[in-house]
Amino acid sequence: MACVGGRPWALTDCLNFGHPGDPKVMGDLAASLEGLAVAAEALGQLASRGAPLPFVSGNVSLYNQTGRHAIPPSPIVLCAGMVRDLSTVVSQALARAGDFLVLIGEPRDQLTGSAYARELLGERGSAPPELHLEREARLEALAVLAAEGRWVRAAHDVSDGGLGIALVEMLLASPPESGLGADVDVGVLEAESALALFSERAGIVFEVSPERAARLFQAARERGLLAWPIGTVSASGRLRILEPGGERWECEASDLRAVAARPLAALWNEEVDA
């Protein structure tokens, strides 16, 4: 919501859990409710300073399990917000060659709870990445300010898959005919490659023109937020990444589009193992 320049206004949820008679399931439900309440209290400042974001509706679905095997705890939250001027809405798509790419947010120092740890390292059941709600609120406020002030051309949150996936999604969101790509150096993050690219700690990647970059960095400093210049938008039509050890990785945008489209087709044709 904040990345596009919207001010969060209200929340609704769908809470999906297993059998409520299982103490572990009820513990997960209670902890999820507490976490949602704390987050709503911390992130309501853009709608009404000092007031929490209200949950205006919701649904609870229990008994989701087969035998003794419950589904993973699945609280799903939707945020509705308001944009003051539609002309200031910020896309996640890369927009112009020569612009800077800036990451603002938390250090890349944890893999806990990440897709990388789960899918590649086989770590199951780990906690979500650490989240500081006060800093998260300041980061969201900065994103809205940058959009409303027309400082940035694109913005995308770092979430599932980490920075690497966020960069791919920004590239794929731009029209294929644009020929845009990105040249990124994750060495500036002072972290190992896996952490730099796949940590899911909170952050936002901004595309900003060279003329407005100083304003974005200053606004981050004023709010006590860390900011790193991680690269530039290019006209190469490919994503090129320089890793901390000097290794280089690159891929054509057309190949990334093909890879991204493959899973949905496989699922549709029932070609994926359950």
Secondary structure, DSSP 8 states (H G I E B T S, - for coil): -TTTT-EEEEEEEEEE-S-TTSHHHHHHHHHHHHHHHHHHHHS-TTTSTT----EEEEEEE---EETTEE---EEEEEEEEE-S-GGG--BSS---TT-EEEEEES-S---TT-HHHHHTS---S-------HHHHHHHHHHHHHHHHTT-EEEEEE--TTHHHHHHHHHHHHS-GGG--EEEEEGGGG-S-HHHHHH---SEEEEEE-HHHHHHHHHHHHHTT-EEEEEEEEESSSEEEEE-TTS-EEEEEHHHHHHHHHHHHHHHHTT-S--
